[in-house]
């Protein structure tokens, strides 16, 4: 069977005509290249993003490109979900890890390498004076924070104005910047419709129209969010709408597209700066191929390879933050050996004052009676309901200065309830059902350490099991000083 050259040079690798000729060591590969072009035509979509000559760029949705776009969005969504599942301690840990990498690239691109400790101080806003070689980094951090606090609504050219103004001045604008403050310096001469010409930047007279087109493109919800973000990343760098720091603005445009599409603050944690702030030969060649062929797929192919590695780094940082979070929580339960970790969580103000508020859900309801509804003793002819089982004194004689503690099921009943729970809630493991059956007494509070000891599990298994039971509504999770407790919730 003859080899399918069209898929080989479009799916296995997104090749140029020159690449095809080199693969066969010939000067002309027109016959094979025509097969490749015909294959791509069926998968090509024209984007509403014109080049300097007003020819619109296109994107070829090959199976490979489409799968990688969907994979990136799926993994990004999963990471976003995992981030939102972290505690405030875990989120801070993850945020610091990611922003140190992002800001480290910004500093390096400006020719000033900054230490991780300095960047941490900058992130935590614990520095009074910004050194001259860190002004660009600080401005970029302010731009990220501005973007995080303006993550809703329809995009406008004023958003680009604001981000550019912050990057250059370091101050957030007090009002919307309506004036179009685009580049006045002409970086190129017109080469309209000259075949194969590669522009350094858009012509000054074309910037306004091209940015308006980009804004409309980024607001188009019918497109994949990854397509909008990657197209914005390339297009801002291609147009260069402002006098300075256009590569930084292109990184912010990528994050802005994701932020306004629901990823909010998490968009700031993607280290896209490592892709575009350092102009290497491969990126320059990619830009050349895009402009010569009016085909953004060359850039998408290059960028998606980078983002695949970047997503893996994000996942690794999430795992590290989850482990630190477990260690932080483990301090409160008095573990021994390797399970002991130092923790720093501050106790809630109300608990520090010795006040523990009982949740409304756990407060007994006291029926209100009208004056003429006073409780009267039952007459001989009246049928009375069986009395409810009250609390049982379990510590010997009643005449002691102890409260009457509630008690739970007996051993035989616990096994029956465990079986019933597993049949009613198939997702429960036996250890979870058994622990709840033996620890479901209203008015009591249980801990992760009790689960660990009762069911003979590791601390991590005990923690995730108790949290899962809380998610299902069996327990209410509450913070008592420096540890979590779980209170049974009435389910009748």
C-alpha positions in Angstrom: 0.0 0.0 0.0 1.3 3.4 -0.9 2.3 5.7 1.9 -0.2 8.4 2.8 2.1 11.5 2.5 -0.8 13.9 3.2 -1.3 12.6 6.7 2.4 12.0 7.3 3.3 15.6 6.8 0.1 17.0 8.4 -0.7 14.7 11.3 2.6 13.1 12.3 4.3 16.5 11.9 3.0 19.8 10.5 5.5 20.3 7.8 6.3 23.0 5.3 7.0 22.5 1.6 10.7 22.8 2.4 10.5 20.1 5.0 8.8 17.8 2.5 11.6 18.4 -0.1 14.3 17.8 2.6 12.6 14.6 3.7 13.1 13.1 0.2 16.3 14.9 -0.5 15.0 16.6 -3.6 14.9 20.2 -4.8 11.2 20.0 -5.7 8.4 17.9 -4.1 5.4 19.6 -5.8 3.5 16.4 -6.4 3.6 15.3 -2.8 3.1 18.8 -1.5 -0.1 19.1 -3.6 -1.4 16.0 -1.8 -0.6 17.6 1.5 -2.3 20.9 0.6 -5.5 19.1 -0.7 -5.7 17.2 2.6 -5.4 20.3 4.6 -8.0 22.2 2.6 -10.7 20.0 3.9 -9.8 20.8 7.5 -9.1 24.5 7.2 -11.0 27.2 8.9 -10.6 30.9 8.1 -10.2 33.0 11.2 -11.4 36.6 11.5 -7.8 37.8 12.1 -6.4 39.7 9.1 -2.7 40.2 8.5 -1.2 43.5 7.5 -2.3 42.9 3.8 -5.9 42.2 5.1 -5.5 38.5 4.1 -7.1 36.5 6.9 -5.1 33.9 8.8 -6.4 30.3 8.8 -6.2 27.3 11.2 -6.1 23.7 10.0 -7.9 21.4 12.5 -6.0 18.3 11.8 -6.8 15.3 14.0 -3.5 15.9 15.8 -4.1 19.6 16.5 -7.7 19.1 17.5 -6.8 16.3 19.9 -4.1 18.4 21.5 -6.3 21.4 21.9 -9.0 19.3 23.6 -6.4 17.6 25.7 -5.0 20.9 26.9 -8.4 22.3 27.8 -9.4 19.1 29.6 -6.2 18.9 31.6 -6.4 22.7 32.3 -9.9 22.3 33.6 -8.9 19.3 35.8 -6.0 21.4 37.3 -8.3 24.3 37.9 -10.7 22.0 39.7 -7.9 20.5 41.8 -6.7 24.0 42.7 -10.1 25.1 43.9 -10.2 22.0 46.1 -7.1 23.1 48.0 -7.4 24.9 51.3 -6.2 28.5 51.6 -2.8 27.2 52.7 -2.6 24.9 49.7 -3.6 27.6 47.3 -1.0 30.0 48.7 1.7 27.3 48.4 0.7 26.6 44.8 0.4 30.3 43.9 3.9 31.0 45.1 5.4 28.1 43.2 3.8 29.2 39.9 4.3 32.9 40.2 8.0 32.4 41.1 8.4 30.7 37.7 6.4 33.2 35.8 8.1 36.3 37.3 11.5 34.5 37.1 11.1 34.4 33.3 9.9 38.1 33.2 13.1 39.1 35.2 15.3 37.0 33.0 13.9 38.5 29.8 14.6 41.9 31.2 18.2 40.9 31.8 18.0 40.8 35.6 17.9 37.4 37.3 16.1 37.5 40.6 16.3 35.0 43.4 13.3 32.9 44.5 13.4 34.4 48.0 13.2 38.0 46.5 10.3 37.0 44.2 8.5 35.4 47.2 8.9 38.7 49.1 7.6 40.5 46.1 4.6 38.2 45.7 3.7 38.5 49.4 4.0 42.3 49.1 6.5 42.5 52.0 8.9 44.9 50.4 9.0 48.6 50.9 11.4 49.7 48.0 11.6 48.1 44.6 15.1 47.9 43.2 15.5 49.4 39.7 16.3 46.0 38.1 13.0 44.6 39.5 10.6 47.4 38.5 9.5 45.5 35.3 8.8 42.4 37.4 6.8 44.3 40.0 4.8 46.1 37.2 4.0 42.7 35.6 2.8 41.3 38.9 0.5 44.3 39.4 -0.8 43.7 35.9 -1.5 40.0 36.8 -3.4 41.1 39.9 -5.3 43.7 38.0 -6.3 41.1 35.5 -7.4 38.7 38.3 -9.7 41.3 39.8 -11.2 42.2 36.3 -12.0 38.7 35.2 -15.7 39.2 34.1 -17.4 41.0 31.3 -16.9 41.5 27.6 -13.4 42.3 26.4 -12.5 45.7 25.0 -9.5 47.5 23.6 -9.5 49.4 27.0 -8.4 46.2 28.7 -5.3 46.1 26.5 -4.8 49.8 27.2 -5.0 49.2 31.0 -2.5 46.3 30.9 0.0 48.2 28.8 -0.3 51.2 31.1 0.4 49.1 34.2 3.4 47.4 32.6 4.9 50.7 31.8 3.9 52.8 34.8 3.3 50.3 37.6 0.0 51.9 38.6 -3.5 50.7 38.0 -5.7 53.2 36.0 -8.3 54.8 38.1 -10.7 55.1 35.1 -11.3 53.3 31.8 -8.6 54.4 29.3 -10.8 55.2 26.3 -8.1 56.9 24.3 -6.4 54.5 21.8 -2.8 54.9 22.9 -1.3 52.7 20.1 2.2 52.8 18.8 3.2 55.9 16.7 6.6 54.7 15.6 6.6 53.1 12.2 8.6 49.9 12.4 7.9 48.7 8.8 7.4 50.0 5.3 4.4 48.8 3.3 5.0 45.6 1.3 1.4 45.0 0.3 0.8 41.6 -1.3 4.5 40.9 -1.7 4.7 37.1 -1.7 6.6 35.6 1.2 7.4 38.9 2.9 7.7 38.6 6.7 6.7 41.8 8.6 8.4 42.8 11.8 5.2 44.5 13.1 1.9 45.9 11.8 1.9 49.2 10.0 0.8 52.1 12.3 -2.3 52.8 10.3 -3.5 49.2 10.6 -3.1 48.8 14.3 -6.5 50.2 15.3 -8.5 47.9 12.9 -6.4 44.8 13.8 -6.8 45.2 17.6 -10.6 45.7 17.1 -10.6 42.5 15.1 -8.7 40.7 17.8 -11.1 41.9 20.5 -14.1 40.6 18.5 -12.3 37.3 18.0 -11.5 36.8 21.7 -15.2 37.5 22.6 -16.4 34.7 20.2 -17.7 32.0 22.5 -18.2 29.7 19.5 -14.4 29.0 19.4 -12.4 26.8 21.7 -11.0 28.9 24.5 -7.6 27.5 23.7 -7.9 28.7 20.1 -8.8 32.2 21.3 -5.9 32.3 23.8 -3.2 31.0 21.5 -4.4 33.2 18.6 -4.2 36.2 20.9 -0.8 35.2 22.1 0.6 35.2 18.5 -1.4 38.1 17.2 -0.4 40.7 19.8 3.2 39.8 19.2 2.7 40.0 15.4 0.9 43.4 15.5 3.0 45.0 18.3 0.3 47.6 19.1 2.3 49.6 21.7 5.7 51.3 21.8 7.2 48.9 24.4 6.8 45.5 26.1 4.7 44.0 23.4 5.9 40.4 24.1 4.8 40.8 27.8 1.5 42.1 26.6 1.1 39.0 24.3 1.5 36.8 27.4 -1.1 38.8 29.3 -3.4 38.6 26.3 -3.2 34.8 26.4 -4.0 34.8 30.2 -6.7 37.4 29.6 -8.5 35.1 27.1 -8.5 32.3 29.6 -9.4 34.5 32.6 -12.5 35.9 30.9 -13.5 32.4 29.9 -14.0 31.1 33.4 -10.4 30.3 34.5 -10.1 33.5 36.5 -7.0 33.8 38.7 -5.7 30.3 37.6 -4.8 31.8 34.2 -2.1 33.8 35.8 -0.3 30.6 36.9 0.4 29.3 33.4 4.0 30.0 32.6 3.4 31.0 29.0 6.2 33.6 29.4 8.7 30.9 28.9 7.5 30.5 25.4 7.3 34.0 24.0 9.6 36.2 26.1 12.8 34.6 24.7 13.0 34.9 21.0 14.8 31.8 19.8 15.5 30.5 16.3 12.6 28.0 16.4 10.1 30.6 17.4 11.4 33.0 14.7 11.1 30.2 12.1 7.6 29.5 13.3 6.6 33.1 12.8 8.1 33.1 9.3 6.1 30.0 8.3 2.9 31.6 9.7 3.3 34.8 7.7 4.4 33.1 4.5 1.5 30.6 4.5 -1.1 32.7 6.3 -1.4 29.6 8.5 -1.5 29.9 12.3 -1.3 26.1 12.6 2.5 26.3 12.5 2.4 28.4 15.7 -0.3 26.3 17.3 1.8 23.1 16.7 4.8 24.8 18.3 2.9 26.3 21.2 0.9 23.1 22.1 4.1 21.2 22.4 5.3 23.7 25.0 1.9 23.7 26.8 1.9 20.0 27.1 5.1 20.1 29.2 3.8 23.2 31.1 0.6 21.4 32.1 2.6 18.5 33.5 4.6 21.0 35.6 1.4 22.5 36.9 0.2 19.0 37.9 3.4 18.4 39.7 3.2 21.6 41.6 -0.4 20.8 42.5 0.6 17.4 43.9 3.4 19.1 45.9 1.0 21.6 47.3 -1.5 18.8 48.2 1.2 17.0 50.1 2.2 20.2 52.0 -1.5 20.7 52.8 -1.8 17.2 54.3 1.3 17.8 56.3 -0.1 21.1 57.5 -3.3 19.4 58.6 -1.5 16.5 60.2 0.1 18.6 62.9 -3.1 18.8 64.8 -3.7 15.1 65.3 -0.5 14.3 67.1 1.0 11.8 64.5 4.4 10.1 65.1 7.3 9.3 62.9 7.3 10.4 59.3 3.7 11.6 59.5 4.7 14.5 61.7 5.0 17.8 59.8 5.3 21.4 60.9 2.1 23.4 60.4 1.4 27.2 60.5 -2.3 27.6 60.2 -3.6 30.4 62.4 -6.6 29.6 64.6 -9.9 31.3 63.9 -10.6 34.4 65.9 -13.7 33.0 67.5 -11.9 29.9 68.7 -9.0 31.8 70.0 -11.4 33.5 72.3 -12.8 30.2 73.5 -16.1 30.5 71.7 -17.4 27.6 69.7 -20.6 28.3 67.9 -22.9 25.3 67.5 -24.1 25.1 63.9 -27.9 25.7 63.5 -28.2 22.3 61.9 -27.1 20.6 65.1 -29.3 22.7 67.4 -32.4 20.8 68.7 -35.7 22.3 67.6 -38.0 23.4 70.5 -41.6 23.6 69.5 -43.5 26.7 70.5 -46.8 26.2 72.3 -49.7 28.6 72.7 -50.8 29.2 76.3 -53.9 26.9 75.9 -51.7 24.1 74.6 -49.8 23.4 77.8 -48.7 19.8 78.1 -51.2 17.8 80.2 -50.9 14.3 81.6 -52.6 11.7 79.5 -55.9 10.3 80.7 -56.6 6.6 81.0 -58.5 6.6 77.7 -55.9 8.4 75.7 -53.5 6.6 73.5 -50.0 8.0 73.8 -47.1 7.6 71.4 -44.2 5.5 72.6 -41.6 7.5 74.3 -38.4 8.2 72.3 -35.2 6.6 73.6 -33.4 9.2 75.6 -29.7 9.5 76.4 -28.2 6.7 78.5 -25.9 7.2 81.5 -22.8 5.2 80.7 -20.5 6.0 83.6 -22.0 4.3 86.6 -24.3 6.1 89.0 -26.4 9.0 87.9 -25.6 11.3 90.8 -22.3 12.6 89.5 -21.2 15.9 88.2 -21.1 14.7 84.6 -23.5 15.3 81.7 -25.5 12.4 80.4 -23.5 11.4 77.3 -25.3 10.0 74.2 -24.5 6.5 73.1 -24.6 4.9 69.6 -25.2 1.4 68.2 -24.2 -1.8 69.7 -21.7 -4.1 67.9 -24.4 -6.2 66.2 -26.3 -3.2 65.0 -23.1 -1.6 63.6 -22.6 -4.5 61.2 -26.2 -4.3 60.0 -26.0 -0.6 59.5 -22.6 -1.0 57.7 -24.2 -3.4 55.2 -27.2 -1.2 54.7 -25.0 1.8 54.1 -22.9 0.0 51.4 -26.1 -1.2 49.7 -27.6 2.3 49.7 -24.4 4.2 48.9 -22.4 1.9 46.5 -19.5 4.4 46.3 -18.7 4.0 50.0 -15.9 1.7 50.9 -16.4 -0.7 53.8 -14.1 1.1 56.1 -16.0 4.4 55.5 -19.4 2.8 56.0 -18.2 0.9 59.1 -16.6 4.0 60.7 -19.8 6.0 60.2 -22.0 3.2 61.6 -19.9 3.2 64.7 -19.4 6.9 64.9 -22.7 8.6 64.1 -23.9 9.7 67.5 -25.5 13.1 67.4 -23.7 15.6 69.7 -20.3 14.0 69.4 -17.3 15.0 67.3 -14.9 12.7 65.6 -11.4 13.2 64.2 -9.2 11.8 61.4 -7.0 10.1 64.0 -10.0 8.2 65.2 -10.7 6.9 61.7 -7.0 6.0 61.3 -7.0 4.0 64.6 -10.5 2.5 64.2 -10.1 1.3 60.6 -6.3 0.7 60.7 -5.5 2.9 57.8 -2.8 5.4 56.8 -3.4 9.1 57.8 -4.0 10.1 54.1 -6.6 7.4 53.6 -8.3 8.5 56.9 -8.3 12.1 55.8 -9.7 11.6 52.4 -12.3 9.2 53.8 -13.6 11.6 56.4 -13.7 14.4 53.8 -15.6 12.2 51.4 -18.1 11.3 54.1 -18.5 15.1 54.8 -19.1 15.7 51.1 -21.9 13.1 51.1 -23.5 14.9 54.0 -22.8 12.4 56.7 -20.6 14.8 58.7 -20.2 18.5 59.1 -16.5 19.4 58.9 -15.5 22.1 61.4 -12.2 23.7 62.6 -11.6 23.5 66.4 -8.4 25.4 67.2 -5.8 23.8 65.1 -7.5 20.6 64.0 -10.6 19.5 62.0 -13.4 17.6 63.6 -16.4 15.9 62.0 -19.9 16.1 63.6 -22.7 13.7 62.5 -25.5 15.4 60.6 -29.1 14.2 61.3 -30.3 12.4 58.1 -33.9 11.5 59.0 
